[in-house]
Amino acid sequence: MPSPNAAIISASDFDLVESAAARTNKRVYVAENYRYKPLLRRLSGLIEDGTIGDVLFLHVNAIKQQRIADGDWRGDPALALGGALYEGGIHWIDFMASLPLDIERVRGMRPALAHGATVERSMLVTFEYAEGAVGTLSYSWEVPSTAKGLRLSKIYGRAGSITFETNGLWVLLHGKKTRFYVPGLRDLSGYHAMWADFVKSITTGSEPLMTLSQARRDLELVERAYASALETP
């Protein structure tokens, strides 16, 4: 968990960034590539189309093994800010928050630390959405991956379900219709779409898809997840 000495960045620091941007008439771009993933666009479209009816459950499996070398900043609480959600996990927090469902509440639960560990490397985060759905994000750096990191995630609705490979390789819809999709192998991580959006924004003055306020929202959700994990039952 984040220690008092580790909290060198917080959502409140966005006040300084926003103030500086306004004072200098500059726009701040946030390189959050998960906001641009083809997978997110496909899932959002299927949810909005009502092909699985009212969404009940979302289960995102983002479990993997990520080895930390000696001296790596990810192993230093003062640099990693305390754990897995501040590093790769915040990408999946953004993913869960960017679906066409409104998060009302988030809670975090942390397994026991590995022997001798000083930085948390696994978290379970639960989400309650205004539309009535509930979701879970299982995020870990310390579980050996099978099939070279392929993982399955699921969205359940009252009229069907969506199964997808977590990285975005494929999506299987089984509901009012059955379809198999390959969202976009050429830009699996969303980097191409992200940079294209930034260039468009710079040249035309349009608002980018990923905004500073959304980035602040993501960090606030991470902070709420960690704070709830510290609460005494």
LUMFITI-445141 format. One record per residue (C-alpha): residue number from 1; residue in three letters; x, y, z. Coordinates in steps of 0.02 Angstrom, whole numbers. Example, Ala and Ser with C-alpha at 12.3 -4.5 7.8 and 13.67 -1.06 7.14 Angstrom:
! residues 2
<r i="1" aa="Ala" px="615" py="-225" pz="390"/>
<r i="2" aa="Ser" px="684" py="-53" pz="357"/>
//
This chain:
! residues 233
<r i="1" aa="Met" px="0" py="0" pz="0"/>
<r i="2" aa="Pro" px="59" py="178" pz="-27"/>
<r i="3" aa="Ser" px="157" py="246" pz="119"/>
<r i="4" aa="Pro" px="154" py="428" pz="172"/>
<r i="5" aa="Asn" px="325" py="450" pz="94"/>
<r i="6" aa="Ala" px="268" py="370" pz="-69"/>
<r i="7" aa="Ala" px="123" py="488" pz="-102"/>
<r i="8" aa="Ile" px="223" py="611" pz="-207"/>
<r i="9" aa="Ile" px="87" py="622" pz="-339"/>
<r i="10" aa="Ser" px="-100" py="629" pz="-310"/>
<r i="11" aa="Ala" px="-258" py="675" pz="-403"/>
<r i="12" aa="Ser" px="-255" py="844" pz="-317"/>
<r i="13" aa="Asp" px="-95" py="886" pz="-412"/>
<r i="14" aa="Phe" px="-201" py="900" pz="-568"/>
<r i="15" aa="Asp" px="-252" py="1070" pz="-501"/>
<r i="16" aa="Leu" px="-76" py="1132" pz="-535"/>
<r i="17" aa="Val" px="-73" py="1057" pz="-709"/>
<r i="18" aa="Glu" px="-243" py="1127" pz="-755"/>
<r i="19" aa="Ser" px="-196" py="1298" pz="-687"/>
<r i="20" aa="Ala" px="-33" py="1301" pz="-785"/>
<r i="21" aa="Ala" px="-123" py="1247" pz="-944"/>
<r i="22" aa="Ala" px="-253" py="1385" pz="-924"/>
<r i="23" aa="Arg" px="-123" py="1516" pz="-881"/>
<r i="24" aa="Thr" px="-15" py="1477" pz="-1033"/>
<r i="25" aa="Asn" px="-161" py="1438" pz="-1150"/>
<r i="26" aa="Lys" px="-88" py="1265" pz="-1182"/>
<r i="27" aa="Arg" px="-173" py="1096" pz="-1199"/>
<r i="28" aa="Val" px="-109" py="946" pz="-1101"/>
<r i="29" aa="Tyr" px="-111" py="777" pz="-1188"/>
<r i="30" aa="Val" px="-121" py="618" pz="-1086"/>
<r i="31" aa="Ala" px="-45" py="465" pz="-1170"/>
<r i="32" aa="Glu" px="-171" py="337" pz="-1106"/>
<r i="33" aa="Asn" px="-171" py="214" pz="-1250"/>
<r i="34" aa="Tyr" px="-303" py="99" pz="-1174"/>
<r i="35" aa="Arg" px="-433" py="234" pz="-1207"/>
<r i="36" aa="Tyr" px="-397" py="205" pz="-1392"/>
<r i="37" aa="Lys" px="-394" py="15" pz="-1397"/>
<r i="38" aa="Pro" px="-501" py="-62" pz="-1536"/>
<r i="39" aa="Leu" px="-562" py="-184" pz="-1403"/>
<r i="40" aa="Leu" px="-638" py="-43" pz="-1301"/>
<r i="41" aa="Arg" px="-728" py="27" pz="-1453"/>
<r i="42" aa="Arg" px="-800" py="-143" pz="-1499"/>
<r i="43" aa="Leu" px="-859" py="-184" pz="-1322"/>
<r i="44" aa="Ser" px="-934" py="-10" pz="-1301"/>
<r i="45" aa="Gly" px="-1029" py="-29" pz="-1464"/>
<r i="46" aa="Leu" px="-1099" py="-199" pz="-1416"/>
<r i="47" aa="Ile" px="-1155" py="-135" pz="-1246"/>
<r i="48" aa="Glu" px="-1236" py="20" pz="-1321"/>
<r i="49" aa="Asp" px="-1324" py="-83" pz="-1455"/>
<r i="50" aa="Gly" px="-1410" py="-184" pz="-1320"/>
<r i="51" aa="Thr" px="-1357" py="-349" pz="-1398"/>
<r i="52" aa="Ile" px="-1336" py="-429" pz="-1225"/>
<r i="53" aa="Gly" px="-1474" py="-330" pz="-1141"/>
<r i="54" aa="Asp" px="-1447" py="-248" pz="-972"/>
<r i="55" aa="Val" px="-1269" py="-277" pz="-914"/>
<r i="56" aa="Leu" px="-1257" py="-374" pz="-751"/>
<r i="57" aa="Phe" px="-1074" py="-423" pz="-726"/>
<r i="58" aa="Leu" px="-907" py="-372" pz="-798"/>
<r i="59" aa="His" px="-755" py="-479" pz="-756"/>
<r i="60" aa="Val" px="-587" py="-419" pz="-823"/>
<r i="61" aa="Asn" px="-440" py="-536" pz="-800"/>
<r i="62" aa="Ala" px="-279" py="-436" pz="-808"/>
<r i="63" aa="Ile" px="-170" py="-562" pz="-717"/>
<r i="64" aa="Lys" px="8" py="-590" pz="-776"/>
<r i="65" aa="Gln" px="186" py="-609" pz="-718"/>
<r i="66" aa="Gln" px="296" py="-456" pz="-731"/>
<r i="67" aa="Arg" px="469" py="-482" pz="-661"/>
<r i="68" aa="Ile" px="552" py="-333" pz="-578"/>
<r i="69" aa="Ala" px="739" py="-322" pz="-598"/>
<r i="70" aa="Asp" px="851" py="-256" pz="-461"/>
<r i="71" aa="Gly" px="849" py="-67" pz="-465"/>
<r i="72" aa="Asp" px="689" py="-59" pz="-570"/>
<r i="73" aa="Trp" px="582" py="90" pz="-518"/>
<r i="74" aa="Arg" px="430" py="-25" pz="-506"/>
<r i="75" aa="Gly" px="506" py="-105" pz="-353"/>
<r i="76" aa="Asp" px="536" py="59" pz="-263"/>
<r i="77" aa="Pro" px="382" py="121" pz="-166"/>
<r i="78" aa="Ala" px="444" py="300" pz="-176"/>
<r i="79" aa="Leu" px="441" py="292" pz="-366"/>
<r i="80" aa="Ala" px="302" py="167" pz="-399"/>
<r i="81" aa="Leu" px="188" py="260" pz="-277"/>
<r i="82" aa="Gly" px="151" py="100" pz="-186"/>
<r i="83" aa="Gly" px="91" py="-37" pz="-301"/>
<r i="84" aa="Ala" px="27" py="-118" pz="-458"/>
<r i="85" aa="Leu" px="-124" py="-5" pz="-488"/>
<r i="86" aa="Tyr" px="-14" py="149" pz="-501"/>
<r i="87" aa="Glu" px="88" py="67" pz="-639"/>
<r i="88" aa="Gly" px="0" py="-45" pz="-765"/>
<r i="89" aa="Gly" px="-161" py="-61" pz="-666"/>
<r i="90" aa="Ile" px="-217" py="117" pz="-700"/>
<r i="91" aa="His" px="-232" py="72" pz="-885"/>
<r i="92" aa="Trp" px="-365" py="-56" pz="-841"/>
<r i="93" aa="Ile" px="-449" py="65" pz="-721"/>
<r i="94" aa="Asp" px="-466" py="184" pz="-868"/>
<r i="95" aa="Phe" px="-533" py="40" pz="-974"/>
<r i="96" aa="Met" px="-668" py="-2" pz="-846"/>
<r i="97" aa="Ala" px="-713" py="182" pz="-827"/>
<r i="98" aa="Ser" px="-721" py="215" pz="-1015"/>
<r i="99" aa="Leu" px="-854" py="85" pz="-1053"/>
<r i="100" aa="Pro" px="-1028" py="161" pz="-1080"/>
<r i="101" aa="Leu" px="-1073" py="135" pz="-897"/>
<r i="102" aa="Asp" px="-1054" py="262" pz="-756"/>
<r i="103" aa="Ile" px="-952" py="211" pz="-604"/>
<r i="104" aa="Glu" px="-1034" py="257" pz="-439"/>
<r i="105" aa="Arg" px="-923" py="162" pz="-318"/>
<r i="106" aa="Val" px="-755" py="74" pz="-320"/>
<r i="107" aa="Arg" px="-673" py="-33" pz="-188"/>
<r i="108" aa="Gly" px="-504" py="-118" pz="-179"/>
<r i="109" aa="Met" px="-452" py="-280" pz="-96"/>
<r i="110" aa="Arg" px="-273" py="-336" pz="-79"/>
<r i="111" aa="Pro" px="-206" py="-512" pz="-52"/>
<r i="112" aa="Ala" px="-67" py="-534" pz="75"/>
<r i="113" aa="Leu" px="103" py="-474" pz="19"/>
<r i="114" aa="Ala" px="229" py="-604" pz="-34"/>
<r i="115" aa="His" px="361" py="-642" pz="97"/>
<r i="116" aa="Gly" px="489" py="-502" pz="101"/>
<r i="117" aa="Ala" px="392" py="-392" pz="-22"/>
<r i="118" aa="Thr" px="382" py="-205" pz="9"/>
<r i="119" aa="Val" px="270" py="-161" pz="-138"/>
<r i="120" aa="Glu" px="96" py="-229" pz="-169"/>
<r i="121" aa="Arg" px="89" py="-322" pz="-335"/>
<r i="122" aa="Ser" px="-89" py="-389" pz="-341"/>
<r i="123" aa="Met" px="-258" py="-305" pz="-318"/>
<r i="124" aa="Leu" px="-441" py="-346" pz="-343"/>
<r i="125" aa="Val" px="-549" py="-195" pz="-382"/>
<r i="126" aa="Thr" px="-738" py="-197" pz="-383"/>
<r i="127" aa="Phe" px="-849" py="-72" pz="-473"/>
<r i="128" aa="Glu" px="-1031" py="-25" pz="-450"/>
<r i="129" aa="Tyr" px="-1110" py="61" pz="-599"/>
<r i="130" aa="Ala" px="-1258" py="180" pz="-599"/>
<r i="131" aa="Glu" px="-1347" py="70" pz="-727"/>
<r i="132" aa="Gly" px="-1350" py="-74" pz="-603"/>
<r i="133" aa="Ala" px="-1202" py="-176" pz="-665"/>
<r i="134" aa="Val" px="-1059" py="-232" pz="-554"/>
<r i="135" aa="Gly" px="-883" py="-267" pz="-611"/>
<r i="136" aa="Thr" px="-719" py="-340" pz="-552"/>
<r i="137" aa="Leu" px="-542" py="-309" pz="-608"/>
<r i="138" aa="Ser" px="-413" py="-439" pz="-558"/>
<r i="139" aa="Tyr" px="-241" py="-363" pz="-582"/>
<r i="140" aa="Ser" px="-76" py="-443" pz="-539"/>
<r i="141" aa="Trp" px="107" py="-443" pz="-585"/>
<r i="142" aa="Glu" px="149" py="-605" pz="-495"/>
<r i="143" aa="Val" px="51" py="-748" pz="-574"/>
<r i="144" aa="Pro" px="137" py="-850" pz="-711"/>
<r i="145" aa="Ser" px="39" py="-834" pz="-873"/>
<r i="146" aa="Thr" px="-23" py="-980" pz="-976"/>
<r i="147" aa="Ala" px="-25" py="-983" pz="-1166"/>
<r i="148" aa="Lys" px="100" py="-839" pz="-1175"/>
<r i="149" aa="Gly" px="-10" py="-718" pz="-1079"/>
<r i="150" aa="Leu" px="-178" py="-751" pz="-1161"/>
<r i="151" aa="Arg" px="-318" py="-716" pz="-1038"/>
<r i="152" aa="Leu" px="-507" py="-722" pz="-1048"/>
<r i="153" aa="Ser" px="-629" py="-592" pz="-984"/>
<r i="154" aa="Lys" px="-818" py="-588" pz="-986"/>
<r i="155" aa="Ile" px="-968" py="-471" pz="-987"/>
<r i="156" aa="Tyr" px="-1138" py="-544" pz="-941"/>
<r i="157" aa="Gly" px="-1305" py="-468" pz="-983"/>
<r i="158" aa="Arg" px="-1486" py="-520" pz="-965"/>
<r i="159" aa="Ala" px="-1496" py="-563" pz="-1150"/>
<r i="160" aa="Gly" px="-1324" py="-639" pz="-1180"/>
<r i="161" aa="Ser" px="-1139" py="-625" pz="-1147"/>
<r i="162" aa="Ile" px="-975" py="-564" pz="-1221"/>
<r i="163" aa="Thr" px="-815" py="-664" pz="-1202"/>
<r i="164" aa="Phe" px="-654" py="-579" pz="-1252"/>
<r i="165" aa="Glu" px="-468" py="-607" pz="-1248"/>
<r i="166" aa="Thr" px="-410" py="-476" pz="-1125"/>
<r i="167" aa="Asn" px="-274" py="-405" pz="-1236"/>
<r i="168" aa="Gly" px="-402" py="-377" pz="-1374"/>
<r i="169" aa="Leu" px="-360" py="-516" pz="-1497"/>
<r i="170" aa="Trp" px="-540" py="-570" pz="-1519"/>
<r i="171" aa="Val" px="-719" py="-547" pz="-1456"/>
<r i="172" aa="Leu" px="-858" py="-677" pz="-1455"/>
<r i="173" aa="Leu" px="-1036" py="-614" pz="-1440"/>
<r i="174" aa="His" px="-1174" py="-734" pz="-1390"/>
<r i="175" aa="Gly" px="-1340" py="-647" pz="-1368"/>
<r i="176" aa="Lys" px="-1477" py="-588" pz="-1483"/>
<r i="177" aa="Lys" px="-1353" py="-638" pz="-1617"/>
<r i="178" aa="Thr" px="-1191" py="-736" pz="-1616"/>
<r i="179" aa="Arg" px="-1039" py="-653" pz="-1692"/>
<r i="180" aa="Phe" px="-850" py="-669" pz="-1686"/>
<r i="181" aa="Tyr" px="-746" py="-511" pz="-1702"/>
<r i="182" aa="Val" px="-563" py="-467" pz="-1722"/>
<r i="183" aa="Pro" px="-565" py="-286" pz="-1663"/>
<r i="184" aa="Gly" px="-400" py="-229" pz="-1736"/>
<r i="185" aa="Leu" px="-237" py="-326" pz="-1737"/>
<r i="186" aa="Arg" px="-140" py="-187" pz="-1824"/>
<r i="187" aa="Asp" px="-168" py="-69" pz="-1677"/>
<r i="188" aa="Leu" px="-199" py="-190" pz="-1535"/>
<r i="189" aa="Ser" px="-135" py="-72" pz="-1400"/>
<r i="190" aa="Gly" px="-213" py="85" pz="-1473"/>
<r i="191" aa="Tyr" px="-52" py="182" pz="-1498"/>
<r i="192" aa="His" px="-83" py="224" pz="-1681"/>
<r i="193" aa="Ala" px="-258" py="290" pz="-1646"/>
<r i="194" aa="Met" px="-194" py="388" pz="-1496"/>
<r i="195" aa="Trp" px="-57" py="479" pz="-1592"/>
<r i="196" aa="Ala" px="-174" py="510" pz="-1739"/>
<r i="197" aa="Asp" px="-298" py="589" pz="-1618"/>
<r i="198" aa="Phe" px="-162" py="698" pz="-1542"/>
<r i="199" aa="Val" px="-105" py="757" pz="-1714"/>
<r i="200" aa="Lys" px="-285" py="797" pz="-1763"/>
<r i="201" aa="Ser" px="-309" py="894" pz="-1601"/>
<r i="202" aa="Ile" px="-148" py="993" pz="-1626"/>
<r i="203" aa="Thr" px="-186" py="1036" pz="-1807"/>
<r i="204" aa="Thr" px="-373" py="1071" pz="-1791"/>
<r i="205" aa="Gly" px="-392" py="1125" pz="-1609"/>
<r i="206" aa="Ser" px="-518" py="987" pz="-1575"/>
<r i="207" aa="Glu" px="-533" py="906" pz="-1403"/>
<r i="208" aa="Pro" px="-437" py="741" pz="-1391"/>
<r i="209" aa="Leu" px="-531" py="583" pz="-1347"/>
<r i="210" aa="Met" px="-427" py="563" pz="-1189"/>
<r i="211" aa="Thr" px="-439" py="720" pz="-1084"/>
<r i="212" aa="Leu" px="-351" py="785" pz="-931"/>
<r i="213" aa="Ser" px="-511" py="770" pz="-831"/>
<r i="214" aa="Gln" px="-525" py="586" pz="-877"/>
<r i="215" aa="Ala" px="-346" py="558" pz="-821"/>
<r i="216" aa="Arg" px="-387" py="640" pz="-655"/>
<r i="217" aa="Arg" px="-540" py="529" pz="-638"/>
<r i="218" aa="Asp" px="-432" py="375" pz="-664"/>
<r i="219" aa="Leu" px="-308" py="424" pz="-530"/>
<r i="220" aa="Glu" px="-450" py="466" pz="-410"/>
<r i="221" aa="Leu" px="-521" py="291" pz="-438"/>
<r i="222" aa="Val" px="-351" py="214" pz="-400"/>
<r i="223" aa="Glu" px="-338" py="317" pz="-241"/>
<r i="224" aa="Arg" px="-513" py="265" pz="-187"/>
<r i="225" aa="Ala" px="-472" py="82" pz="-220"/>
<r i="226" aa="Tyr" px="-316" py="91" pz="-110"/>
<r i="227" aa="Ala" px="-404" py="192" pz="26"/>
<r i="228" aa="Ser" px="-546" py="65" pz="37"/>
<r i="229" aa="Ala" px="-420" py="-78" pz="46"/>
<r i="230" aa="Leu" px="-350" py="2" pz="204"/>
<r i="231" aa="Glu" px="-519" py="20" pz="288"/>
<r i="232" aa="Thr" px="-551" py="-85" pz="443"/>
<r i="233" aa="Pro" px="-699" py="-204" pz="416"/>
//
